[in-house]
Amino acid sequence: MSLKIRSMRPDDARAFLEVHHAAVRATAARDYPSDVIEAWAPLPVTEVAIERVQTNRGHEYRLIAEIDDRIVGIGSLVVENAELRACYVSPEAGRKGVGSALVREMERVAKERGLSFLELDSSITAEPFYAKLGYEVRERGQHILGSGQPMACVKMRKELGSRQS
């Protein structure tokens, strides 16, 4: 298995959405009602959704994880907000270190850009994953999806320490 983490390119937008949708629908579906899943990862993947990802209005720093040249994971960091916005791994690549590698790279970039901490709204499903990586629960609450649909989340934070560490 050859895992590679790289910056996302515009032509990765469809694969970015496909990984996101597969992860939500296969992994998070056990923890959320169907209306949340539909709002979080609507199907089919449309050209409008692809264009929205390519436009990147949220100024996200996006990463792609590949195993043997196949896109299997995605990550998103919003430096201005000190926010780890997304980390999703396709179900067939789960538990192979892909998510951890994506988070480590986003943390490296965050530190390189002067951030001393990262915050995130974790899904209930991903809370143990982030806790294992050193993120601590600040509170339980709601995240509002782009559609306006609320979903239960866990607000978490990790101190990154100095850039030298």
Sequence and secondary structure as in RCSB ss.txt:
>XXXX:A:sequence
MSLKIRSMRPDDARAFLEVHHAAVRATAARDYPSDVIEAWAPLPVTEVAIERVQTNRGHEYRLIAEIDDRIVGIG
SLVVENAELRACYVSPEAGRKGVGSALVREMERVAKERGLSFLELDSSITAEPFYAKLGYEVRERGQHILGSGQP
MACVKMRKELGSRQS
>XXXX:A:secstr
  EEEEE  GGGHHHHHHHHHHHHHHHGGGTS HHHHHHHS SS  HHHHHHHHH TT  EEEEEEETTEEEEEE
EEEGGGTEEEEEEE GGGTTSSHHHHHHHHHHHHHHHTT SEEEEEE TTTHHHHHHTT EEEEEEEEE TTS E
EEEEEEEEE   TT 
